[in-house]
């Protein structure tokens, strides 16, 4: 029986059969039950949140919320949606090339035991654990005040790019490390150089893992509020240029709920934000599957 047939046979084993096998060892059975309970609780909490948001928000959706102009009477979310798209694209344009190229250097070019790689790894782990409010305060002090960018889309995008850079670097690094060395050796054996091997063989094979990191980064950008309140501001209009202030969809929802005057519209905004995140994740997953098939 081939390896593929063996994997198919393992996949055909039912959960009940696996549970019987786990019962032979009390520790294995206990761990299996804990894993099952964790999965059920996670799915249940997610389902409850989605159900609660839909119940509260869908009845409050109206055509007025999708007009191009924001007024005190009609708190339209279209300007916030447009600002969110602009902010996401800008932050990714800054962070993705830096993160990918940094990971390529650390995995493919840096020598084993390189002190610089160790310092970068520790720094990346530290940055990944910093709260978003700290990034917001840094962005306000550096980009808004020191660089004189004021409250602007550009200041918010640079702050978010610093925030998502560690996750993109780590996921890209892990994706590159998961590529078998036989791919590299086969490319070198055919006469390809280092650069061609990295960009023609290794990087395409690691694209699904890299896209997973980018998807997580997009989710954090779309749902971020604390860092953007101190850098991009809360102006409810569409940003005229990169140096103009503007609020994203998450900030829009936060401001409406904080004011206490448009709570129903805040729930409606939460529904739209949920749909936007699902669409972005769905499109990213489809792109990853296409690259995997290719």
C-alpha positions in Angstrom: 0.0 0.0 0.0 1.4 3.4 -1.0 1.8 6.3 1.3 -1.2 8.1 -0.2 -3.4 5.1 0.3 -2.3 4.9 3.9 -3.3 8.5 4.5 -6.7 7.9 3.0 -7.2 4.9 5.2 -6.3 6.9 8.3 -8.8 9.7 7.3 -11.6 7.1 6.9 -11.3 6.1 10.6 -14.3 7.5 12.4 -14.1 9.6 15.5 -15.8 6.8 17.5 -13.1 4.3 16.5 -10.4 6.8 17.5 -12.1 7.4 20.8 -12.1 3.7 21.5 -8.4 3.6 20.8 -7.9 6.5 23.2 -9.8 4.7 26.0 -7.0 2.2 26.3 -5.0 5.0 27.9 -6.6 7.2 30.5 -4.3 10.1 29.8 -5.0 9.9 26.0 -8.7 9.7 26.6 -8.7 12.7 29.0 -6.7 14.8 26.4 -9.1 13.7 23.6 -12.1 14.8 25.7 -10.4 18.2 26.6 -9.6 18.8 22.9 -13.2 18.0 21.9 -14.6 20.3 24.7 -12.3 23.1 23.6 -13.4 22.8 20.0 -17.1 22.8 21.0 -16.6 25.8 23.3 -14.7 27.8 20.7 -17.3 27.1 18.0 -20.1 27.9 20.4 -18.7 31.2 21.4 -18.0 32.2 17.8 -21.6 31.1 16.8 -23.1 33.1 19.7 -21.1 36.3 18.8 -22.2 36.0 15.1 -25.8 35.3 16.1 -25.9 38.2 18.6 -24.4 40.7 16.1 -26.9 39.6 13.4 -29.9 39.8 15.6 -29.0 43.2 16.9 -27.7 44.7 13.7 -29.7 43.3 10.7 -33.0 45.0 11.7 -31.2 48.4 11.9 -29.7 48.2 8.4 -31.2 50.9 6.1 -30.4 52.5 2.8 -29.5 55.7 4.5 -26.5 54.1 6.2 -25.0 53.5 2.7 -25.2 57.1 1.4 -22.0 58.8 0.4 -22.4 61.8 2.8 -22.2 61.6 6.6 -24.4 64.0 8.6 -25.3 64.2 12.2 -28.8 62.8 11.4 -27.6 60.1 8.9 -24.5 58.4 10.2 -23.5 56.8 6.9 -20.8 54.2 7.0 -19.8 54.4 3.3 -17.0 57.0 4.1 -15.7 54.7 6.8 -15.7 51.7 4.4 -13.8 53.6 1.8 -11.2 54.8 4.4 -10.9 51.2 5.6 -10.0 49.9 2.1 -7.5 52.7 1.6 -5.9 52.1 5.0 -5.7 48.4 4.4 -4.1 48.7 1.0 -1.5 51.3 2.2 -0.5 49.3 5.3 -0.1 46.1 3.3 2.0 47.9 0.6 4.3 49.0 3.4 4.5 45.9 5.6 4.2 43.0 3.1 7.4 43.7 1.1 9.4 44.5 4.2 8.2 41.4 6.1 8.6 39.0 3.2 12.1 40.2 2.2 13.2 40.2 5.8 12.1 36.6 6.2 13.8 35.6 3.0 17.1 37.1 4.2 16.9 35.4 7.6 16.0 31.9 6.2 17.8 31.8 2.8 20.8 34.1 3.1 21.8 34.6 6.7 24.3 32.0 8.0 23.3 29.7 10.8 24.0 31.2 14.2 24.0 34.7 12.8 23.6 37.2 15.8 21.7 39.6 13.7 19.0 37.0 13.0 18.8 36.2 16.7 18.3 39.9 17.5 15.7 40.4 14.8 13.8 37.3 16.0 13.7 38.5 19.6 12.7 42.0 18.5 9.9 40.5 16.3 8.5 38.4 19.2 8.6 41.5 21.4 6.8 43.7 18.9 4.1 41.0 18.4 3.2 41.2 22.1 2.9 45.0 22.5 -0.6 46.2 23.0 -2.1 48.3 20.1 -2.6 51.3 22.3 1.2 51.5 22.7 1.5 51.5 18.9 -1.1 54.3 18.8 0.9 56.4 21.3 4.1 55.8 19.4 2.4 56.8 16.1 1.0 59.9 17.6 4.4 61.0 19.0 6.5 60.1 16.0 4.3 60.3 12.8 1.7 62.9 14.0 3.9 65.2 16.1 7.6 64.7 15.1 7.0 64.1 11.4 4.3 66.8 11.3 1.9 64.5 9.4 -0.9 65.5 11.8 -3.9 63.2 12.1 -3.9 61.5 8.6 -4.5 58.3 6.7 -0.7 58.1 6.1 0.2 58.3 9.8 -2.4 55.6 10.5 -1.1 53.3 7.7 2.5 53.6 8.9 1.5 52.8 12.4 -0.5 49.8 11.3 2.3 48.6 9.1 4.6 48.5 12.1 2.0 46.6 14.0 1.4 43.9 11.5 5.0 43.6 10.4 6.0 41.0 13.1 3.2 38.6 12.2 4.0 38.8 8.5 7.7 38.2 9.2 7.0 35.2 11.4 4.5 33.5 9.2 6.7 34.0 6.1 9.7 32.7 8.0 7.8 29.5 9.0 6.4 29.1 5.5 9.9 29.3 4.0 11.3 26.8 6.5 8.5 24.3 5.7 9.7 24.1 2.1 11.7 20.9 1.8 15.5 21.3 1.2 15.2 18.8 -1.7 13.5 21.6 -3.7 16.5 23.9 -3.3 19.0 21.1 -4.0 17.1 20.1 -7.2 17.1 23.7 -8.4 20.9 24.0 -7.7 21.5 20.7 -9.4 19.9 22.0 -12.6 22.2 25.0 -12.5 19.9 27.7 -11.1 21.4 30.4 -8.9 20.5 31.4 -5.4 18.2 34.3 -6.4 16.4 32.2 -9.1 15.9 29.3 -6.7 14.4 31.6 -4.0 12.0 33.4 -6.3 11.1 30.6 -8.7 11.1 27.6 -6.4 11.0 28.4 -2.7 8.8 31.4 -2.6 6.0 30.0 -4.8 5.9 26.9 -2.6 5.6 29.0 0.5 2.8 31.3 -0.9 -0.1 29.6 1.0 1.6 30.1 4.3 2.5 33.7 3.5 -1.0 34.4 2.5 -2.2 33.0 5.8 -0.1 35.7 7.6 -1.4 38.4 5.3 -5.0 37.3 6.0 -4.3 37.6 9.8 -2.8 41.1 9.2 -5.8 42.2 7.2 -8.1 41.1 10.0 -6.1 43.1 12.5 -6.1 46.2 10.3 -9.8 46.1 9.7 -10.6 45.6 13.4 -8.1 48.0 14.8 -9.4 51.1 16.8 -6.9 52.2 19.5 -3.9 52.8 17.2 -6.0 54.7 14.6 -7.8 57.0 17.0 -4.4 58.6 18.0 -3.0 58.7 14.4 -5.7 58.7 11.7 -8.3 60.6 13.8 -12.1 60.3 13.8 -13.2 62.6 10.9 -16.3 60.8 9.5 -15.8 62.0 5.9 -13.9 60.3 3.0 -10.2 61.2 3.1 -9.4 63.7 0.4 -5.8 62.7 0.3 -3.2 60.7 2.3 -2.6 63.7 4.6 -6.3 64.0 5.5 -7.9 62.6 8.6 -10.5 59.8 8.3 -12.1 57.1 10.4 -12.2 53.4 9.5 -15.2 51.1 10.0 -14.1 49.8 13.4 -13.4 53.4 14.6 -16.8 54.5 13.2 -18.5 51.7 15.2 -16.6 52.6 18.3 -17.4 56.3 18.1 -21.1 55.6 17.5 -21.4 53.3 20.5 -19.3 55.6 22.7 -21.6 58.6 21.9 -24.7 56.6 23.0 -26.9 58.4 20.5 -26.6 55.9 17.6 -26.4 52.5 19.3 -28.6 50.8 16.7 -26.5 52.2 13.9 -23.4 50.9 15.7 -24.9 47.4 15.7 -25.6 47.7 12.0 -22.0 48.8 11.4 -20.9 45.7 13.3 -22.8 43.5 10.8 -21.2 45.2 7.8 -17.7 44.9 9.5 -18.4 41.2 10.0 -19.4 40.7 6.4 -16.3 42.7 5.2 -14.0 40.5 7.2 -15.7 37.3 6.0 -15.4 38.4 2.4 -11.8 39.3 2.7 -10.9 36.0 4.4 -12.9 34.1 1.7 -11.2 35.8 -1.2 -7.8 35.3 0.4 -8.6 31.6 1.0 -9.6 31.2 -2.7 -6.4 32.8 -3.8 -4.3 30.6 -1.6 -6.1 27.5 -2.9 -5.4 28.5 -6.5 -1.7 29.0 -5.7 -1.7 25.6 -4.0 -3.2 23.8 -7.0 -0.8 25.6 -9.3 
